[in-house]
Amino acid sequence: MAGNDDSRTQEYPNAESDAQIRHAVREIREQGYCVLESFLSGEQVDQIGQFLDAKKDHYFGRNNFEGDKTERIYAILSQGKLFQDLVEDRRIMALCDRFLEPNYLLTTSQAICIHPGETPQPWHCDDAFYGIARPRTVALSTVIAIDDFTAKNGCTEVIPGSHLWSDEEIAGDYRSGDRETDADFVQRMAGKSVAVEMPAGACVVFSSNTLHRGGRNSSQTVRRALSNQYCQPWLRTIENFYLTIPRAQVREMSPRVQSLLGYSVHPPFMGQVSGSHPLKTLNPGFVPSVFRRE
Ligand SMILES: O=C(O)CCC(=O)C(=O)O
């Protein structure tokens, strides 16, 4: 995996969080995932829970992957500073600094609420659509629990160690369509998976090439979560935030979030706008040079 320079965590000088990050880096490297306990405060959990409850029943998935009993609210960071603060949380940024190249991007930011009766998602990796040979590190995913995550209510499930599997070893996982491409895949994974049970406010972080899925919800209540995911600065992002989030709103966001949304240049010139830095597009009246009158 990328990022062997331990000095980079020194950007986050608090000794306790530094130790937490070092431990998390080790776990992600060794088993493909880690859990950050007490990631959110109780107040944040309550506020996000209330927000999600107010939005309930309008965002059901359209296929077995999204989940027809699962609600997904994409571009959730557009819904307030509360969500933007989580996108640029210093612990997550420290992990991204370790696994991704500078100028990494936010690739998706969504709420995932699994309703009672939902079946397990197909086993998948969040980077399956990038044609780069495995094992690779091209993205980092987070799932933040807004409810206690249990094996009964559809907590995230992971296959420890699968981030190190080759393309041949992983063959049969979900790529597109409705289910895993190999009918035996689920059987082959049985006994290898871990249900990531964790309290509300905790966060599971995993390498994008770790096999995982949202579990079956056989409880009577909704399992609510947020998922922010980050990718290398030279990849196409899952969500097209340029077209989702109005520039007037991006203008009010922090410099870090602006950069994560792609208002940044990956040297020497990836992301430029008709020869200008993309941040210039946030100035009212900006006109790309190609459209300017002489
Ligand atoms: O909701 C979860 O626990 C995981 C969801 C997931 O892996 C996905 O939608 O890509």
The ligand as a MOL file (V3000), in Angstrom:
LIG
                    3D

  0  0  0     0  0            999 V3000
M  V30 BEGIN CTAB
M  V30 COUNTS 10 9 0 0 0
M  V30 BEGIN ATOM
M  V30 1 O -24.1540 0.2730 4.0660 0
M  V30 2 C -23.1460 -0.4080 4.2670 0
M  V30 3 O -22.8730 -0.8890 5.3530 0
M  V30 4 C -22.1880 -0.6460 3.1410 0
M  V30 5 C -22.7090 -0.1390 1.8430 0
M  V30 6 C -21.7660 -0.3410 0.7150 0
M  V30 7 O -20.7990 -1.0290 0.8140 0
M  V30 8 C -22.0100 0.3110 -0.5690 0
M  V30 9 O -23.1180 0.7430 -0.8490 0
M  V30 10 O -21.0530 0.3920 -1.3900 0
M  V30 END ATOM
M  V30 BEGIN BOND
M  V30 1 2 1 2
M  V30 2 1 2 3
M  V30 3 1 2 4
M  V30 4 1 4 5
M  V30 5 1 5 6
M  V30 6 2 6 7
M  V30 7 1 6 8
M  V30 8 2 8 9
M  V30 9 1 8 10
M  V30 END BOND
M  V30 END CTAB
M  END
